[in-house]
């Protein structure tokens, strides 16, 4: 560019560049200007990439709601209103009976499925395998980005049903029962004192852990007359197990448990002559000798 032929507007531009560059024109003459620094302007695609950084995909947690019962409500009506079945509603609210009252609080699952409480030693793979669903399905439903689970954590298992859990257990070679505790047989199944002793008694110290003899759903947890504190578990296919004379129990009605999960501690409650576990198994409502089912 010929500096002598520049008009006023061009001189203003050159002066501005000179000021920014820290160069002043000497009164005695015009100095040559240093080359302006090269600034690389990102393309439109690059600008979009800068403005919208890539983030990790988010999981879509399905919301679990609390519902307050109002006058005129029924369990079946509440289930229908929220698009779930009665089994899902009752399983999510252990201990709930048909006699609900205004003001009662109910847990409403986002769709059909069950709630699972993580036990010590559980892994996400174990839980998924038990219910016959995919690990990623559980993670997505609960907004989890990792496979880590913590004891006591409650997970929503979408689409899970007891029949599926029973099938998964059978696939895992748990078609037979396992021993529910450690100890010595103090009284076998059979007739004694003029009546049927409908289970086996396993003696050990108070506080000895009692485990679920097979995967299933808890249908009783609490005081049960002569049994003292007791837990009952429905295993499907007509099988129900009972654990009596407990010192304490760690499960609640409606909860699903896996085979070998700790459900209680041995005690001496009810009509008991010493610390032991009374273990019963019923098939279609009739007591059977547990020894024929145990390994």
C-alpha positions in Angstrom: 0.0 0.0 0.0 1.3 3.5 -0.9 1.2 5.4 2.4 1.3 8.8 0.7 -1.9 8.2 -1.3 -4.0 6.9 1.7 -7.2 8.9 2.6 -8.2 9.9 6.1 -10.1 6.8 6.8 -7.2 4.6 5.9 -4.8 6.7 8.0 -7.2 6.2 11.0 -7.1 2.5 10.6 -3.3 2.4 10.3 -3.0 4.6 13.4 -5.3 2.3 15.4 -3.3 -0.7 14.5 -0.1 1.1 15.4 -1.5 2.1 18.8 -2.5 -1.5 19.5 0.9 -2.7 18.5 2.5 -0.2 20.8 4.1 1.7 17.9 4.0 5.5 17.6 4.7 7.4 14.3 7.7 9.8 14.7 7.0 13.4 13.7 10.0 13.5 11.4 8.7 10.7 9.2 6.6 7.6 8.7 7.9 4.4 10.2 7.2 1.0 8.7 4.7 -0.9 10.8 5.5 -4.4 12.2 3.5 -7.2 10.8 0.2 -7.8 12.7 0.1 -11.1 14.6 -1.7 -13.9 12.9 -5.0 -14.9 14.6 -6.6 -18.1 13.5 -10.4 -17.9 13.6 -12.0 -21.3 14.1 -14.4 -22.5 11.5 -18.2 -22.7 12.2 -17.9 -26.4 12.9 -15.0 -25.8 15.3 -16.9 -23.0 17.0 -19.9 -25.2 17.6 -17.6 -27.9 19.0 -16.2 -25.3 21.5 -19.6 -23.9 22.4 -21.1 -27.4 23.0 -18.6 -29.6 24.6 -19.2 -33.3 24.5 -20.6 -34.7 27.8 -21.2 -38.2 29.0 -24.7 -39.5 28.2 -27.2 -39.1 31.1 -29.2 -42.0 32.4 -32.9 -41.6 32.6 -34.0 -42.3 36.2 -37.6 -43.4 36.4 -39.3 -41.4 39.2 -40.8 -43.2 42.2 -43.7 -41.2 43.6 -45.5 -40.9 47.0 -49.3 -41.0 46.9 -51.6 -39.9 49.7 -54.8 -42.0 49.9 -58.0 -40.0 49.8 -61.6 -41.0 50.7 -63.0 -43.6 48.3 -59.6 -44.9 47.1 -59.0 -48.6 46.6 -55.8 -50.4 45.9 -57.0 -51.6 42.6 -58.2 -48.2 41.6 -54.9 -46.5 42.6 -53.0 -49.1 40.6 -55.1 -48.6 37.5 -54.9 -44.8 37.8 -51.1 -45.0 37.8 -50.8 -47.6 35.0 -49.4 -50.5 37.1 -50.9 -53.7 38.3 -52.0 -54.6 41.8 -49.1 -56.9 42.4 -46.6 -54.1 41.7 -48.4 -51.7 44.0 -48.6 -54.2 46.9 -45.0 -55.4 46.5 -43.8 -51.8 46.7 -45.8 -51.3 49.9 -45.1 -54.2 52.3 -47.7 -54.8 54.9 -50.4 -52.9 53.0 -53.8 -54.6 53.1 -57.0 -53.8 51.3 -58.1 -51.7 54.3 -56.4 -48.4 53.4 -57.4 -45.2 55.0 -57.3 -41.5 53.9 -53.9 -40.1 54.7 -52.0 -43.4 54.2 -48.8 -42.9 52.1 -48.2 -45.4 49.3 -45.1 -45.8 47.1 -46.0 -45.7 43.4 -43.5 -47.3 41.0 -43.1 -45.7 37.6 -44.4 -48.9 35.9 -44.6 -52.6 36.4 -41.8 -54.1 38.4 -40.5 -54.7 41.9 -38.4 -52.9 44.5 -35.2 -54.7 45.6 -33.2 -53.9 48.7 -29.5 -54.5 48.2 -28.0 -57.0 50.6 -24.4 -57.1 51.8 -22.3 -58.9 49.1 -24.9 -58.3 46.3 -23.6 -57.2 43.0 -25.6 -55.6 40.2 -25.0 -58.6 38.1 -26.4 -60.9 40.8 -29.5 -58.8 41.1 -30.0 -58.6 37.3 -29.5 -62.4 37.0 -32.0 -63.1 39.8 -34.8 -61.1 38.1 -33.9 -62.0 34.6 -33.3 -58.5 33.4 -30.3 -56.7 31.9 -27.8 -54.8 34.1 -28.1 -51.7 31.9 -31.9 -51.8 32.3 -31.5 -51.6 36.1 -28.9 -48.8 35.8 -31.0 -46.8 33.5 -34.2 -47.1 35.6 -32.3 -46.0 38.7 -30.1 -43.3 37.2 -26.9 -45.1 37.9 -23.8 -44.5 35.9 -21.7 -47.2 37.5 -22.1 -50.8 38.6 -21.6 -50.0 42.3 -24.4 -50.8 44.7 -24.5 -50.3 48.5 -26.1 -52.5 51.2 -29.5 -51.2 52.0 -29.9 -49.4 48.7 -33.3 -49.8 47.1 -33.5 -50.4 43.3 -36.4 -50.4 41.0 -36.4 -53.5 38.8 -38.6 -52.7 35.8 -40.6 -55.5 34.3 -39.5 -58.0 37.0 -42.0 -60.5 38.3 -41.8 -63.3 40.9 -42.2 -65.9 38.1 -39.2 -64.5 36.4 -37.2 -64.5 39.6 -38.1 -68.2 40.3 -37.1 -69.1 36.7 -33.8 -67.3 37.1 -33.1 -69.1 40.4 -33.8 -72.5 38.7 -31.4 -71.5 35.9 -28.8 -70.8 38.6 -29.1 -74.4 39.9 -31.0 -73.4 43.0 -33.9 -75.8 42.2 -33.2 -77.4 45.6 -33.2 -75.7 49.0 -30.0 -74.8 50.9 -29.3 -75.0 54.6 -30.8 -71.9 56.3 -28.2 -71.9 59.2 -25.4 -73.7 60.9 -25.8 -76.0 63.9 -26.9 -79.4 65.0 -30.3 -81.1 64.4 -31.9 -81.1 67.8 -35.3 -82.4 66.7 -36.2 -84.0 63.3 -39.5 -83.8 61.3 -42.1 -86.2 62.5 -44.5 -87.1 65.3 -43.6 -86.3 68.9 -45.6 -85.8 72.1 -48.7 -86.9 70.3 -48.6 -84.3 67.5 -46.7 -83.6 64.3 -43.5 -81.6 64.6 -43.8 -80.0 61.1 -40.2 -79.0 60.7 -36.6 -79.5 61.8 -34.9 -77.8 64.7 -31.3 -76.6 64.3 -29.6 -75.6 67.5 -26.9 -73.0 67.9 -26.1 -69.8 69.8 -28.5 -66.9 69.9 -27.6 -64.4 67.2 -26.4 -67.1 64.7 -27.4 -65.9 61.2 -30.4 -67.4 59.5 -30.5 -67.3 55.7 -33.2 -67.7 53.1 -33.2 -71.3 52.0 -34.3 -70.3 48.5 -35.0 -67.1 46.6 -38.5 -65.8 47.1 -40.8 -63.1 48.5 -41.4 -62.4 52.2 -45.0 -63.0 53.2 -44.6 -62.7 56.9 -42.2 -61.0 59.3 -43.1 -60.6 62.9 -44.6 -62.3 65.9 -46.4 -65.5 65.1 -47.8 -67.1 68.3 -45.9 -70.2 69.5 -43.3 -69.7 66.7 -42.2 -66.4 68.4 -40.6 -64.0 66.0 -40.9 -65.7 62.6 -40.3 -65.1 58.8 -42.2 -66.8 56.0 -41.1 -66.8 52.4 -43.1 -67.7 49.3 -40.8 -69.5 46.8 -43.3 -70.1 44.1 -44.4 -73.4 42.7 -46.4 -74.0 45.9 -43.4 -73.9 48.2 -43.3 -71.8 51.4 -40.6 -71.8 54.1 -41.0 -70.7 57.7 -38.2 -69.7 60.1 -39.3 -69.6 63.8 -38.1 -68.7 67.3 -36.0 -65.9 65.9 -34.2 -63.3 68.1 -34.4 -60.7 65.3 -35.3 -60.4 61.6 -33.9 -58.1 58.9 -36.6 -58.3 56.2 -40.2 -57.0 55.7 -43.3 -58.2 54.0 -43.3 -57.9 50.3 -39.5 -57.9 50.0 -37.8 -60.2 47.5 -34.8 -62.1 48.8 -32.2 -64.3 47.2 -31.0 -67.8 48.3 -28.5 -67.5 51.1 -29.4 -63.9 52.0 -29.3 -63.1 55.7 -32.9 -62.7 56.8 -32.8 -63.1 60.6 -30.8 -64.2 63.7 -31.4 -67.3 65.7 -33.2 -66.9 69.0 -35.3 -68.5 71.8 -38.7 -66.7 71.4 -42.2 -68.2 71.5 -42.7 -71.8 72.7 -39.1 -72.7 72.7 -36.9 -74.9 75.0 -33.6 -73.3 74.0 -31.8 -71.4 71.3 -32.5 -72.9 67.9 -34.1 -72.3 64.5 -37.4 -74.1 63.7 -37.3 -74.6 59.9 -40.5 -75.7 58.1 -41.3 -76.2 54.4 -44.8 -76.4 53.1 -45.9 -77.6 49.6 -49.3 -76.5 48.6 -50.1 -75.7 52.2 -49.0 -79.1 53.6 -45.8 -79.6 55.7 -43.1 -81.7 54.1 -39.9 -83.0 55.6 -37.2 -80.4 54.8 -34.5 -83.1 54.8 -35.9 -84.4 51.5 -35.2 -80.9 49.9 -31.9 -80.0 51.5 -28.5 -80.9 50.0 
